Amino acid sequence: MHRRKRKKKGLLAGMIVFAALAIGFYVLAVVGTGDGGSIPTNTGSANTGTDPQRLDAVEPSSAHPPGFPLFTAEVHTSELTDTQYLKLVNREHALAAPVSDARLVTVWPDMPARTNYVTLHTTAFSAMRELFTAAQNANIGSLFIASGYRSNDEQSQIYANAVDSRYVMPPGHSEHQLGIAADILTSAHDFQSIRGTPEAEWLAENAPQFGLILRYPYDKQDITEVAYEPWHFRYVGQVHAWYMGLRNFVLEEYIAYLGEQGGYQAEFDGRTYSVLYQRPENGMIFVPEGLNFWVSSANTGGYIVTAWR
């Protein structure tokens, strides 16, 4: 693995400001924002389905991002696994390449599904299974997964036959093609009639405990450019789902926030998390040395590193 010292050009202008902001974000994330946000009690595993990576005994760089002293190792993005958990896919940001089906698993019989051929990425599968178990324990019955991963051909067919394009993305722009999004319905309700039901409200409230977000809420249609879909849930990871709920962000707002602010540190579920947004310089980004972490491309020119201890 090659190690190169990262050029400091472009860092000096923001170092002082970012260092002050990083401290402020830490305090803010720990105590809350006063808008009713709180750290939820996790009923699942602490890091459901994540792909932790570690770099031990690497040659540290002489520099690191301000406010993130443990991020001392520089690695080329090609040497890291891109989880794509925070990849922004919408009308403006398309998938750069088809998603490999190597980590897709069949939903049934672990969870009810519309057909026996519905699949999800293993991470989303684990999170959805925990959500369904919690729903069963809460007597929220008759849930099933109506749609999971879609190939480009399948998305093309759905888009071509769509009656209302506000609910369907063109091929290459659908989160379903990532394999980490699913449409959840009940046996008593279809896509339209599930609106406002106790099942829909329970899902929206409880999904973040398992790293899942309601992707297209009613009050954010002007931002997502997708009509309200109370059935569409997408995996982003627990700390991200919590923080997005804390600040009432949809994914577009969250990615923009990270890009502008650089990141944050927070205490969540008994762990200390560091979330850092970086734009690669010569293909290189900083990662923590000796800590668990995962990396996701943002699809906006940057990468988001999520580390915990």
Stockholm file with secondary structure:
# STOCKHOLM 1.0

chainA/1-309         MHRRKRKKKGLLAGMIVFAALAIGFYVLAVVGTGDGGSIPTNTGSANTGTDPQRLDAVEPSSAHPPGFPLFTAEVHTSELTDTQYLKLVNREHALAAPVSDARLVTVWPDMPARTNYVTLHTTAFSAMRELFTAAQNANIGSLFIASGYRSNDEQSQIYANAVDSRYVMPPGHSEHQLGIAADILTSAHDFQSIRGTPEAEWLAENAPQFGLILRYPYDKQDITEVAYEPWHFRYVGQVHAWYMGLRNFVLEEYIAYLGEQGGYQAEFDGRTYSVLYQRPENGMIFVPEGLNFWVSSANTGGYIVTAWR
#=GR chainA/1-309 SS CCCCCCCCTTTHHHHHHHHHHHHHHHHHHHHCCSSSCCCCCCCSCTTTTCCCBCCCSCCCCSCCCTTCTTCCEEEEGGGSCBCCTTCCCSSSSCCSSCCCSTTEEECTTTSCBSSTTCEEEHHHHHHHHHHHHHHHHTTCCCEEEEECCCCHHHHHHHHHTCSCGGGCCCTTSCGGGGTCEEEEEETTBCTTTTTTCHHHHHHHHHGGGGTEEEEECGGGHHHHCSCCEEEEEEECCHHHHHHHHHHTCCHHHHHHHHHHHCEEEEEETTEEEEEEEECCBTTEEEECSSSEEEEEECSSSCEEEEEEC
#=GC SS_cons         CCCCCCCCTTTHHHHHHHHHHHHHHHHHHHHCCSSSCCCCCCCSCTTTTCCCBCCCSCCCCSCCCTTCTTCCEEEEGGGSCBCCTTCCCSSSSCCSSCCCSTTEEECTTTSCBSSTTCEEEHHHHHHHHHHHHHHHHTTCCCEEEEECCCCHHHHHHHHHTCSCGGGCCCTTSCGGGGTCEEEEEETTBCTTTTTTCHHHHHHHHHGGGGTEEEEECGGGHHHHCSCCEEEEEEECCHHHHHHHHHHTCCHHHHHHHHHHHCEEEEEETTEEEEEEEECCBTTEEEECSSSEEEEEECSSSCEEEEEEC
//
